[in-house]
Each structure stands twice: as structure tokens, then as C-alpha cells.
Amino acid sequence: MEKCLLDANKICTMCGECDMCEYEHKLCDNCFSCLDFTADYNEILIDQILLNEENKKEG
């Protein structure tokens, strides 16, 4: 079982709370209002890369 992203002491119950926007009561739609763009540079941590295997051409 996966651990909860919001509370490391809990097991994920698929409640969806981690997909909610911090500033508005909505699902995250990648509007980036939660990111601070006032710095000279920004850092994004990538924790997983998902590849679409459905449309992969054989060659």
C-alpha cells in the first residue's frame, strides 16, 4: 500500500485531498497560482515520468 502524500503516518485511502488546490476549492488544474515566480530561477522536482505506451509505433 502507498503512503499518504499529506501525512506520512497514514496509508493512502484514495480520498483525493492531495489533488485539491491549496487556494481554491477545486481540483488542481495546473494553474500554477501556488508557485512563487518572484525568484530569479525556479526548481521543480520530478518524482515520476509516465510514458504513453498505447500509441507506441512498432518499427
Distance bins in CASP14 RR format, pairs under 12 A and 6 or more apart:
PFRMAT RR
TARGET T0000
AUTHOR 0000-0000-0000
RMODE 2
METHOD distances of the structure
MODEL  1
1 10 0 0 0 0 0 1 0 0 0 0 0
1 11 1 0 1 0 0 0 0 0 0 0 0
1 12 1 0 0 1 0 0 0 0 0 0 0
1 13 0 0 0 0 1 0 0 0 0 0 0
1 14 0 0 0 0 0 1 0 0 0 0 0
2 8 0 0 0 0 0 1 0 0 0 0 0
2 10 0 0 0 0 0 1 0 0 0 0 0
2 11 1 0 0 1 0 0 0 0 0 0 0
2 12 1 0 1 0 0 0 0 0 0 0 0
2 13 0 0 0 0 1 0 0 0 0 0 0
2 14 0 0 0 0 1 0 0 0 0 0 0
2 18 0 0 0 0 0 1 0 0 0 0 0
3 9 0 0 0 0 1 0 0 0 0 0 0
3 10 1 0 0 1 0 0 0 0 0 0 0
3 11 1 0 0 1 0 0 0 0 0 0 0
3 12 1 0 0 1 0 0 0 0 0 0 0
3 13 0 0 0 0 0 1 0 0 0 0 0
3 18 0 0 0 0 0 1 0 0 0 0 0
4 10 1 0 1 0 0 0 0 0 0 0 0
4 11 1 0 0 1 0 0 0 0 0 0 0
4 12 1 0 1 0 0 0 0 0 0 0 0
4 13 1 0 0 1 0 0 0 0 0 0 0
4 14 0 0 0 0 1 0 0 0 0 0 0
4 15 0 0 0 0 1 0 0 0 0 0 0
4 16 0 0 0 0 0 1 0 0 0 0 0
4 17 0 0 0 0 1 0 0 0 0 0 0
4 18 1 0 0 1 0 0 0 0 0 0 0
5 11 0 0 0 0 0 1 0 0 0 0 0
5 12 1 0 0 1 0 0 0 0 0 0 0
5 13 0 0 0 0 0 1 0 0 0 0 0
5 14 0 0 0 0 0 1 0 0 0 0 0
5 15 0 0 0 0 0 1 0 0 0 0 0
5 16 0 0 0 0 1 0 0 0 0 0 0
5 17 0 0 0 0 1 0 0 0 0 0 0
5 18 1 0 1 0 0 0 0 0 0 0 0
5 19 0 0 0 0 1 0 0 0 0 0 0
5 20 0 0 0 0 0 1 0 0 0 0 0
5 47 0 0 0 0 0 1 0 0 0 0 0
6 12 0 0 0 0 1 0 0 0 0 0 0
6 13 0 0 0 0 0 1 0 0 0 0 0
6 15 0 0 0 0 1 0 0 0 0 0 0
6 16 0 0 0 0 1 0 0 0 0 0 0
6 17 1 0 0 1 0 0 0 0 0 0 0
6 18 1 0 1 0 0 0 0 0 0 0 0
6 19 0 0 0 0 0 1 0 0 0 0 0
6 20 0 0 0 0 1 0 0 0 0 0 0
6 22 0 0 0 0 0 1 0 0 0 0 0
7 13 0 0 0 0 0 1 0 0 0 0 0
7 15 0 0 0 0 0 1 0 0 0 0 0
7 17 0 0 0 0 1 0 0 0 0 0 0
7 18 0 0 0 0 1 0 0 0 0 0 0
10 17 0 0 0 0 0 1 0 0 0 0 0
10 18 0 0 0 0 0 1 0 0 0 0 0
12 18 0 0 0 0 1 0 0 0 0 0 0
12 19 0 0 0 0 0 1 0 0 0 0 0
16 27 0 0 0 0 1 0 0 0 0 0 0
16 28 0 0 0 0 0 1 0 0 0 0 0
17 25 0 0 0 0 0 1 0 0 0 0 0
17 27 0 0 0 0 0 1 0 0 0 0 0
17 28 0 0 0 0 0 1 0 0 0 0 0
18 27 0 0 0 0 0 1 0 0 0 0 0
18 28 0 0 0 0 1 0 0 0 0 0 0
19 26 0 0 0 0 1 0 0 0 0 0 0
19 27 1 0 1 0 0 0 0 0 0 0 0
19 28 1 0 1 0 0 0 0 0 0 0 0
19 29 0 0 0 0 0 1 0 0 0 0 0
19 30 0 0 0 0 0 1 0 0 0 0 0
20 26 1 0 0 1 0 0 0 0 0 0 0
20 27 1 0 0 1 0 0 0 0 0 0 0
20 28 1 0 0 1 0 0 0 0 0 0 0
20 29 0 0 0 0 0 1 0 0 0 0 0
20 34 0 0 0 0 0 1 0 0 0 0 0
21 27 1 0 0 1 0 0 0 0 0 0 0
21 28 1 0 1 0 0 0 0 0 0 0 0
21 29 1 0 0 1 0 0 0 0 0 0 0
21 30 0 0 0 0 1 0 0 0 0 0 0
21 31 1 0 0 1 0 0 0 0 0 0 0
21 32 0 0 0 0 0 1 0 0 0 0 0
21 33 1 0 0 1 0 0 0 0 0 0 0
21 34 1 0 0 1 0 0 0 0 0 0 0
22 28 0 0 0 0 1 0 0 0 0 0 0
22 31 0 0 0 0 0 1 0 0 0 0 0
22 32 0 0 0 0 0 1 0 0 0 0 0
22 33 0 0 0 0 1 0 0 0 0 0 0
22 34 1 0 1 0 0 0 0 0 0 0 0
22 35 0 0 0 0 0 1 0 0 0 0 0
23 29 0 0 0 0 0 1 0 0 0 0 0
23 31 0 0 0 0 1 0 0 0 0 0 0
23 32 0 0 0 0 0 1 0 0 0 0 0
23 33 1 0 1 0 0 0 0 0 0 0 0
23 34 1 0 0 1 0 0 0 0 0 0 0
23 35 0 0 0 0 0 1 0 0 0 0 0
24 31 0 0 0 0 1 0 0 0 0 0 0
24 33 0 0 0 0 1 0 0 0 0 0 0
24 34 0 0 0 0 1 0 0 0 0 0 0
26 33 0 0 0 0 0 1 0 0 0 0 0
28 34 0 0 0 0 1 0 0 0 0 0 0
28 35 0 0 0 0 0 1 0 0 0 0 0
30 44 0 0 0 0 0 1 0 0 0 0 0
32 42 0 0 0 0 1 0 0 0 0 0 0
32 44 0 0 0 0 0 1 0 0 0 0 0
35 42 1 0 0 1 0 0 0 0 0 0 0
35 43 0 0 0 0 0 1 0 0 0 0 0
35 44 0 0 0 0 1 0 0 0 0 0 0
36 42 0 0 0 0 1 0 0 0 0 0 0
36 43 0 0 0 0 0 1 0 0 0 0 0
37 43 0 0 0 0 0 1 0 0 0 0 0
37 44 0 0 0 0 0 1 0 0 0 0 0
END
